[in-house]
Amino acid sequence: MGKTKHPGPMKKAKMPDPSLWVSPVPFGLGKIKPKHIRDSIKVAWENKDNLGYASRIISKGVCDGCALGVAGLYDQTLTGPHLCTTRLNVLRLNTMPAIKEEILHADIDELKKYDSTELRKLGRVPYPLIRRKGERKFSRLTWDDAMDMVAEKMKKLNPKQYAFYLTSRGITNESYYVAGKVARFLGANNIDNASRICHSPSKTALKRSIGVGASTVNYQDWIGTDVLLFWGSVASNASPVSSKYMLEAKKRGTKIIVINPYREPAMENYWIPSNVESALFGTKLADDFYQVNIGGDIAFMHGIMKHWFEMEETAHGSAINHEFVEKHVNGYEDLKANVVGQNWEDIIKSSGITKERIIELAELLAKSKNAVFAWALGLTMHSFATDNISQVANLALLRGYLGRKHAGLMPFRGHSSVQGSGEMGADPFVLPGGDFYGDNIERIEKLWGFTLPKWQGDTVGITLENIVLPEGHERKVKLYYMSGGNFLETMPDPNFVEKALSELEIRVHQDIILNTSTLIDAKEAVIVLPAKTRYEQEGGGTSTSTERMVYFSPEIEGNKNRIEEARTEWKIYIDLAKRVNPMMAHLVDFKDADEIRAEIAKANPSYEGVQHLKKQGDVFQWGGAWLCEDGICPTPDGKGNLIPVEIPDLGKNKGQYLLTTRRGKQFNSMVYSTKDSFNNAERYDVLMNAEDAKELRITEGEGVVVHNGFGVFQGRAKFVDIARGNVEVHFPEGNFLLPRGRYEKYARIPDYNIVVSVEKADRFNARKDRKYLEKPIEDLETTVG
């Protein structure tokens, strides 16, 4: 799978291009834009007590922020140094000192006054902590006592009654691998990770469409392709270094098209700080925006294909790459029948795009020899997300945009090594090297030397729901073991999440900092274990980028604020295994990181080569430059599959709005500024169309209430260029509007989009006051379960 090797970094275009400038006024003075230089100075000031170590992290380590895979100051796409604000923002997590003891051991109600941003800034967790039921403060604990307590509890529980979760805060492939192996060694399949919440539908869809769940192309393929199409992705905000690749693409004639309900300013104009020309004059990124309705993407793509088939009626081969389809694709006639049967009226209503505009994009793609389709959470966080992405694959397969230079499919990953998390097996549905199914189970059992539990593990949302199952239920989760993560700020229905977390008997937070979820009570005890960062991991560690580059990040010496009792994450998991099952623990023991990498190469054959990564700068790409090279897919018959899908019914009634959540200046749920530097939006602003607001008699800046049967969100109206009938609020603040229990039908991740009503705050509140609500008396209430 994969023959051509990546050529390494390419040179940037030398000549400036004034046609791409946003403004001749230097540094975009007077415009709403990020203040990169000011922010960089602020970061240096924040790290002034550990500046030497901070600079070594940036110059020697692999970025623990986004999934572009910048190693030191360089990557495999372009020559020259790269640095971005995402990386600078997360830098302090690696350099800060321990939390002061008087704060750490304060009354729990004092700690609960801090929000997650304030808790993060307090510093690192210095040593193991415990807070037992009824205790008002965290107490210090020895590592032995902490690990014994967790192990003793696990011994008493059915493995179906505990769950593991790993988030994407710089965790390495080695830690993902050992966590997955230890979980299965302990008999547990409830292991999940942050990447599944974001991109598991991408993997599920791509596997059924082309046989492999990863990006088929490289970032270099952006540069010079005819069309680079971003679907539901604000790449410049999620991964700012990518804006440099977009600039190079524009200079080589690539058209950049963005499909998103909101005309995101960061994808329109951007000032790239590490490029002198762009830092001075800005860069116009997108050539065109198609402002599709939230959830209207499938219909929009139906429209593109419907016009292609209409073009084919007039001239054979004018839109479909028949040579590619006949040789490399299954299901053409079924797909064609499904698409031709779609009604233009339904397509326009669902997508919110006019027929003329759909035809415009359809014809551009029909005339384009090459295109790269990149997408992110705007496609993946729906209950029909797998169908969304299979529909993108349908477009690519019909045009032959696969398996070659400048043409392919790219799930645009947000965080460092989330691509590696599933490939290492930290996922309820997979093992290293393949699915948790059939021959792959036998292969891994043979390699690992122990029998795997055969029951299907649950995803993170379902394990949280399983906490509140009745006593005696075999799947009632009683212990949750988390490496990082804050479910309060990442999962729908935070009120339920808080209740569930408080009903766990033991909760383990293996982390570098405290967050709001760490402070919730538990029935028996909350245990906090101090973890080392990526850069402190003995023997270094690896991470896998969006484009399947596996980078080695060395251990970096000289941390002035070293946390003496912090431990490397993979070592903690091995320690746990030794305490739960000491007689067999030699089967999951590793003496060093090299030994883990040697086993990864055997467990996941795609990672052959990872065992040779030893020093700073070492990197290899699994699968070669392009997956499905020459159109040959890793499916049973070597062909891609066209998948007919239907337009989803979103259940929106007249007068209602479709809501989605967006990020501002933040990394995952970690917020770095209360104001978005691209549009001046504040965290409780409701982004809406001015015409919609006019109909509701709402003026800009006025208090509004967004509500549905699941929750209420109070904020202020902010008018932006968003498709009518759609509103956006920030994540995680808007999560109270999202219900639990609504999952993507194949990948089982939560749906982060919902139908809502929007009203003026005074009208909403006045009506609520007029309604006399009798106070319920618990004894008289009956609950039907």
N, C-alpha and C positions, 0 to 999 in steps of 0.2 A: 504494500500500500504506500505509494509515493516513490518516485524515482529521482526527480530533479531535486537538487539540494538548494537551500537558500543561499544566495550569493554574498550575503553580508551587507553592511551599510552602503548605501549609494550616496553620491555627492549631491549637495543641494544646488539649485539653480543660482548662478552668481548675480545675474542682473535683477535690479528692482523692477517692479511692474506697477507703475502708478495707476493703471486701470483697476487694480484691486484695492486701492487705498480707500479707507472710509472717509478720511478727512485730511487735507493738507496741514491742518493745525497740529503741531507736534503733541504727542502723548494724549490725543483726544481730549484736550482741555475743554471743559464746558459740557462734555457728554457724560451720560450715565455709563460707567464702565468700571471694571475692576481696577483697583489701585495696587498693581502688582509690586511696584518698587517700595511703596509705603508698607505693604504687607510683609515684604521680605525683610525690611529693617526691623519690623515688629517681631518677626520670628527670631531674628538674630538676638534681639534684646531678651526675649523669653528664654533663650538657651544660653545666656551669657555666663551662667555658672558652670557650664559644661561644653563650652564652644568647640574645643578641640575634638571631643568625642562626636559632637553633632556634625562637624565637618567631615570626620572620617566615615560616619554613616552615609553621608551624601556622596562622598567620593569613592567609597569602596563597597557599600552594600547595595543589594537589589531592592528597589523601591517597595515598601510595604503598604503603599497606598493603592494606586490603580493597577489594572492588569495589562498595562502596555509593556511592562518588563524592562524598565530602564535600570541598567546595571552600572553602579557608580553614576557617572554623568552621561553615559552613552547607551545607545540601544542598537538593534540590528537593522533599523530602517534607514536612518539618515546619519551621515557623519556629523561631527560637531556635538557640543555639549547640550544636554536637555535638562531642564529643571522646571518644576511646576508648583503651583500653590497647594495642590492636594498633598504632595509629598512634604512640603514645608509645614503644612498644618498638622500632620500627624507626627512630625519629628519630635515634638516635646514629650510625647508618650514614651519615647525611648531614652530621654536624657534627664527626666526630672527626678528629684529626690523622693524619699519616702514621705508619706503623710505624717504630719506632726502627731505625736502620741496623744496630746491633750484633745485633739480633734477626733482622732480615730477611736478613742475610748470614751467619747462624750455620750450623753444620753441619746438613745436612738431617735427621739423626737427632735433633738437638735440637728442630727445628721439629716433627718427627713426634710428639713427646711431648705436644703440644697437641691437644685435641679441637677440633671446629669452633667451639664456643662461645668457647673461649679464643683461637683464631685470630682470630675476628671482633673480639674486644675489643682485639687488638693495635693496630688502626688500619687506615688505608687504604693501598692499594698506591701508592707515591709516584712510580714511574717504571717504564718497561719493564724486564722482567727476563728472564733466560735461565738455564736449567740444562741443559747438554749431557750426553750420555751419559757416565757415569763421574765427572761432577763432583759434589763434595760440597756445593756452595753455589750459591745464586742469584747471578748477576753482573748488574751494571747494563748496560743496552743503550740505544742511541739509538733513537728512534722510526723513523728511516730504516732502520737495520740490522734492526730487528725486523720491520718491514713488508716489507722486501726479502726477508728469509729466508722468510716465509710465502708471499709471491708467487712466489718462485723455485720453491718446493716445489710449489705449485699448478700452475705451468706444466708441470712434469714429470709430473703425475698425470692420469689419466683423471678427469673430473669426477665419475664414479660412485664414485671412491675418496676423496672427502672429504665431510664432512658439517658442517652448521651447526645450532646449537641455541641458543634464546633462552629464558631463564627469566623469572619474573614478579617481579623485584625492582625495580619502579618503571619498567620500560622503557616508553617512550612509543609511541604509534601511528606517529610519524614514524620511529623506529628500527626497528620491526617492518617497516614498509613498505619502507624502503631496504634492509634486510637481505634481504627476500624478493626484491626486484628485482635486487640485486647477485648473489645466489646463482644466479638464473636467467640473468643476464647472463654469469656465469662458466661456464654450462653445467651447473649442478648443481641437482638436484631433491631432494637429501637435506637438507631444511631442516625443522626441527620446533620446537615450543615447549612450554612447561610446561602451557599450558591443555589441550593435547590429552591429556596424561596424566590429567587430572582430568575434563574435561567433553566430550571429543569424542563419546562415545556420545549425549550430550544433543543435540548438533547433528545427528548422523547420524539419530537417531530422529525428532526433530522435523521434519527436512526430509522424511522419507518419510511422516510422519503429517499434517503441516499445511503443508509446503512452505517453512518458514523455520526456521533453527536459532538462535533467540534467544528471550529472554523475551517473551511476548505481553502482559505486564502491567507495571504500575509498583508501587513500594512503597506508594503511596497506595491501591492496590486491596486491600492487606491490611486497611486501616483501615475497617471497616464491612462487610466481606464476612461472609457467614453462617459460613463455615468456612475457616480457614487451616490447611492440612494440610502438615506438614513430613515428608518422606520421607527417612530416612537422612541427616539434616542436624542438626548442632548449631549452628544459626545464631548463637546468643548467644555461642558461643565463637569461631567462625570470624570473625564480623563483629559485634562487641559493640554497635555503634550500632543494629543491627536490633532490639535488645531495646526500644529507645525506641518503635519503630513498633509492636511487639507490645503494649506497654502502652496505646498509643492505640487499637489495635484492640480490646483487651479492654474499654476504657472505652466503646466504641461497640457492644458486644454480640457481637463476633466470638468464636467458639469456636476455640481453638487445639488441634490434635491432632498428636501426634508419633508416628511409626511408626519404631521403632528397637529393636534387640535389647536395648540397655542403656537403662535409664531414666535418661538423662543428667541429673545434678543441675542443670546450667546451663540446661536447658530447662524445669526444674520451678520453681525459684526463682532470682531474679536481683536484684541490687542495682545499679540503673542510676545511675552516678555523676553524670551531667549532668542528672538529674531529681531535684529536692530530695525529693519525696515517696518516690520509689523508693530513693534513696540512704539515706534514714532507715529506711524500713520494709520495703524489698524489694518485689518484685512476683511474684505467682504467675503464671507464664506459661502452661504447658500445662494445658488442662482434662482431657485424657485421654492416656494412652499405650497404644499397641498394640505389645507386645513380640514382634515378628515374628522368626523365625529368620533368621540370616544366609543370604541367598540365597532366602528364602521369600516375597519380595514378589510375584512373579508369581502364585503360588498364592493369596496373600491377595487380590489384585485379582480373580482368577478367582472367588473366593468372593463378593466384593461384587457382581460382575456376575451371577453365577449366581442370587443372591437377587433381584436386580433383575428378571431374566427370570421368576423364580417369582412375583414381585409382579405382573408384567404379565399373567400367566395369570389372575389374580384380577380385576385392574382395569386396563384399557388406559390407559396414560399415568401410572400411579402411580409409575413409576420412570424410564422413558425419556422424553426430550424428543423426541417423534416429529416435531413440527413442524421442529425444528432438524435432526434426522437426515435427514428426507426432502429437505430443501432443501439441506443443506450437507455431507452425509457419504456416502462410498462404503463398501461392504463390510459392510453391516449383517447380512445373512443369513448370510454366511460366519462372521463373528465370533460371532453368536448360536449357530450350530451347534457351533462350537468350545467355547464356554463351557458350553452346556447339556450337552455330552458329558463335561465334567469330573466326576470322582467326588469327592463331599464328603470321603471318607476320605483321598484323596490331597491334597486342598486343606488339610485340617487337619494332616496329617502334615508336609507341606512347610512350611507357614506357621508352624506351632506355635501358632496362634490357634484357640480353640474356635469352633464353628459359631455359638453364641449371640453371641459378641463380634463375629464377622464380620457377622452379621445386624444387630447394633446400629449399626455404622458404616454399613452399606449403607442402612439406613432413615433415619439422620440425613442422609446425602447426598441421598437421594431426596426428602427434605422441604426441602432447602436450595435456594433459588433461585440462590444464588451460592456459589462456592468458588474459592479460589486454591490450586493444588497447587505447592509448592516442594520441590525435592529437591537433594541434593548427593552426596557421594562414596559414601554408603551404597548408592546405586543405580548409580552410574557405574563403580565399580572392580571389576566382575565380568566374566567371560568372556561373559556374556549380557546385558551392560548395555544395549545398544540395545533389546533386547526388553523389559527392565525399563521403559524410559522410553516406548516405544511403548504399553505396557500402561497407564501413567499417562495418556497421551494418549487411549487408548480410553475410560477413565472420563470424562474431560473432554468428549469428543465425544458420548458417549451422553447426557450431561446438558446439553449446550449451554453448558458453561463456557468460552467462548472469544469473543474479539473484542469485549468490552464491559467496562464498569466493574465492578470487584469479581469478575471471573471470568476465569481464564486459567491459563497454564502458565509456571512460572518455574524454570529451572535456576539454582540459587543459587550464584553465582560467589564464589570465595574471595579472589582477589587483583586488585589494581588493573590494569585494562586487559587482562586475559586475554580478555575478550570481543572486544577489538580485534585480538588477535594473528592469529587466523584471517581476520578481515575485511580485514586488511592483506595477506594472502597468505603469511605465514610458516608454511607448512604444506605437507606433501607432496601433499595432495589438493586444495588450493584455490589460486586466484589472487584478487587483489582483485576484488570484485564477483561472485564465483561459483566454481563448481568448476573444477578443472584438467581441462577437458573441452570438446570440441566448439567451439561458436561463441565461448565465452569465451576460449579460447586465441587465436583469430584476432583478437578484439577487443583483447586486451592486447598482442599482437604489433604491432598497428597503432599503438596508443598509445605503446608503448615504443620502437618502431623497430628491434627486433631479433628474431630467431627464437628461440623458446623450445625448450629440450630437451624431447623428447616422451616420454622414458622415465619410468616411474613411480618417484618417489622413495620411499625407505623411511622408516618411523617410527623414533623414537629407539631403541626396544628392539632393532629389527632391525639398525639401523646399528651398535649396540654388538656384536651377535653377528657382524656382517660383518667386524669387525676381525680375528677369528681364522680367517677363511676361508683356504684354502691360498694360498700365494704364486702369483701368476699369474692368480688369479680376478679377473675384471673389476670385481667389486663389493667386493673386499677394501678396507675403509676404512683409509687410512694416515694421514690428517690429520683431526683433529676441531677445529672452531672453535666455542667456547662463549662466549656472552654470559651470564655468571653460571652458576648451576647447580652442583649437586654430585651426580653420578650415584651416588656411593658411598652417599649417604644418601636417595636418592629412588627408586632402581630395585630390583627384586627381585634376590636372589642377589648380595649385595655382593662376595663372594669372586670370582665370575666377573667382575664389573664392574672390580674392581681389576686382575685379570689382563689384561682387554681394554684398559683405559686404558694399561697399561704396555707393551702391544705396538704401540701407535700409533707411527709414525715421528716425527710432530710433533703436539703438542697445544697449542692456543692457549686461554688463559683470559683473556678480556676481562672484567674485573671491578673492583669497588671494594675488595674484601677478599680475603684468602687463605682457602681452606677445605681440608679434608683431601684432596680429590681433586687439588688443585693440587700437592701434594707427591709424588705418585706419579711414578716414573721414566717416561721415554719412550725409544724406541730411538735417536732422534737428538737431540731437544731439547723441553723444555717452555718455552713463551714466555708471559709474563704481561703483559697490557696494561692500564694504569690507565684506567678509564672514569670519566666524569663522572656524577654523579647526575642524576635527573630535574630537580632544582631548579637545576642548573648549566648545563642545556642552552641554548645560545644560541638566542634567538628563541622560547623556551618550547616546550612540547609538549602534546599532548592525550592523554587516556585515556578509554576507554569503559567505563561502569559496567554492572552487571548489567541495569539497566533501559534500556540503549541510550542513555543520556545521554553525549554527548561533551563533556568538560570541557577548558577551556584552563587550563594551569598555567604561570604566567610564570617567566622566569629570575629567581632571587632573589639579590640582591647582598649583599655584606658578610660572606662566609664567612671568619672569622679563621683557620680551619685549611685554607685553600684548597690544593688539590693542584695545583701549578703545571703539571705535565706530564700531568695527566689530560685526556682528550679526549672530546668528545661522541660517543656511540656511532654515530649515523648517519654522522658524518664519517669515522670509522675505516673503515667499510665502503666508502665512496666512495674513500678513499685506497687500499684494497686493490685495488679494481677498476682504478684508474688504473695500478697497478704490474703487474697481471697482463695487462691488455690496454689499453695506453695509447692506441692508435690509435682505439679505439671508446668509450673511457670517457666521452666527452662525453654519451653516451646515458643514463648513470646519474648524471650530475653535478647537484647542486643547490647554488645559491649560498647559500640560507638556508632556514630552517624554513618560512617562508611559501610558498616555491616547492614544497616537498614537499606541504604541505596543499592547494595548488591542484591538484596532480596527483592526490592521493588522491581529491578530489571527482570527477575525471574517471574514475579507475580503478574506484572503487566508487561507483556512482550513489546508493546509500543515504546516502553521506556528503556529499551536496550540502549545503553550509552550513559544512563544516569550514574552508573557505578564508576564511571571515569571522571566525573566532575569532582575536582579536589581543591581548586584554588580560584581566587578572584578572577572574573572574566570568563570562566569556563561556561559553555552553553552548547546545547544541541537542540534540534527541532525534531519532535517525533512526527512521523508520517511524511516527511519531505516537504518541499515548498508548497505543493498543492495536494489535498486529498482528492480522491476520485480522479486522479490524473488520467488524461485522455478519455474521460467519460466513463471509466470503469469503476464501479462502486463496490464497496465491500459488503454487498448483499449476496444472498445465495446464488442468484443468476448473474451477478455483476451489473445489474441495471438499476437505475433509479425508478421510483414509483410515483406516478401522479396520483394524488389523493383527492377525490371529490369531497368538498365540504359545503355546508349550508350556511346561509346568512343567519346569525344568531338573533333571537328575539330578546331584547334587553328589558322588556316589560315597562317601557317608559310611557306614561300617559300624558295627555295634553296638559301643558302648564308645568310639567316636571322637567328636571335637568339631569344630565349625566355628569357624574363627578368622578374625577380621578385625583390621585395625590401626586405631588411633585416634590423634588428636593430643591433647597435653596443653597446657601453657602454651608455645605455640610459634607461629611464623609460618613456614609451609612446613616445611622441615627445620631451621630455626633455633630452637633450644630456648632459652627465656628463664628457665625455672625447672625444677629437677629434681623439683619437687612440684606436682601439679595443685591449684590453689586451690579447686576445686569438690568434690573427693572425697578429697583428701590422698593420692592415688595417686602413687607414685614411678615413675621411668622403667622400672624392671625388674619392676614389679608385673604379675601375671597376673590380670586381672579375671575372676572366675568366680562361678557361682551356688553358694551355701552348700550346697544339697542335693546338687549334683554333687560337691562337695568331700567331703561326708560319706560318700558312696558310695566315694570313693577313699581314705578315711581321712586326708584332708588337713585340717590345722587352719590357721586364718588366720595369716598371717605366716610359715608354714612354706615351706621351699625346695621349689620344684617345677620339673620339666623339661617343656617343651612340645617335642615332636619329631615329625618325619615323615621321609619319604625324602629330603628336601631339606636339612634343617638341624636344629639343636638350639638351643633358647632356654632359658636358666636364669634363673629369677626367683623371686619370692615370691608366694604366694597372697594375693589381696585379694578379699574377698567383697563383691559389689555386687548390685544388683537388675538382673540380666541374665537373659534367657530361658535355660532349662535346655538343655544341650547346646551352648552357645555360649561362647566365651572371646574376650577382647580383650587385645592387647598394644599397646604404643606404637609408632608410626612415628617414626623409622626403625629403632629398636632391634630390632624384630621382623622386619625384612626378610630376615633369614637363613633364615626358614622358607618364604619365597616363591620358587618356581622361576622361572627365566627361560624364555622361550619359550611361556608360556601367555598368549595374547592374546585380547582381545575380538574376536568373529568378524567384525564389520563395521569398527569404528573402529581396531582393531589396537593397543589400549593394553594394558598389563600387567594381569593379574588380581591384586588385592591381598587375596584371600580364599583359604583353603586348609583342607583337612581335616588334623587333627592328633591326636596322642595326648597325654594329660596324666598325669604320674606324680609321686609323691613323689620328691624329688631323691635321697634315700638309696637308695631301691629301684632307681631307674634306674641310678645309678652303681655300686651293688653288682652288678647283673646284668652291666653292661658289664665290670666287673673279672673276673667269673667266666668270661666268654667269652675263650678264648685266641685272639687274632687274630695270625696269622702276619704278620710284617712283609713287605710286598711287595718283591720285588727287581725293579727297573725292567727290567732286561735280559730277565727271564723273562715280563714282562707283555705281552700283546697287546691292542690296542684295536681293537674293531670299530667303524668309523665309519659 
